[in-house]
Amino acid sequence: QVQLVESGGGLVQAGGSLRLSCAASGTIFSISAMGWFRQAPGKQRELVAHITSGNGRTTYADSVKGRFTISRDSAKNTVYLQMNSLKPEDTAVYYCNAGSYGGGPYHYWGQGTQVTVSS
């Protein structure tokens, strides 16, 4: 079992930056990958970025490529999402997630953190 604790959300003006953090605890050895999803009001949850545990391969949504960077600190069992050049359309609740070797992808979820970007 894995627990995910998020931090770093907040309010920022368009063009600004935020860094989200997600610290994992529990059976860390079972985590296959970690990533970030977001969900705007009235919209479906979408994948923002993803990083594998084995080789650190990353994946990004087209809408954030060149602006967002996902990274990890394995010693701290933490993943980060550096968000630069933020746009109002980035406003959403951002959720940390983790896949399990035994339980499948996107098996664990954090509580979500609000990111609001003003014009």
Secondary structure as UniProt FT lines:
FT   STRAND          2..7
FT   STRAND          10..13
FT   TURN            14..15
FT   STRAND          18..26
FT   HELIX           28..30
FT   STRAND          31..39
FT   TURN            41..42
FT   STRAND          46..52
FT   TURN            53..55
FT   STRAND          58..60
FT   TURN            62..67
FT   STRAND          68..73
FT   HELIX           74..76
FT   STRAND          78..83
FT   HELIX           88..90
FT   STRAND          92..100
FT   TURN            101..103
FT   STRAND          104..109
FT   STRAND          113..118
//
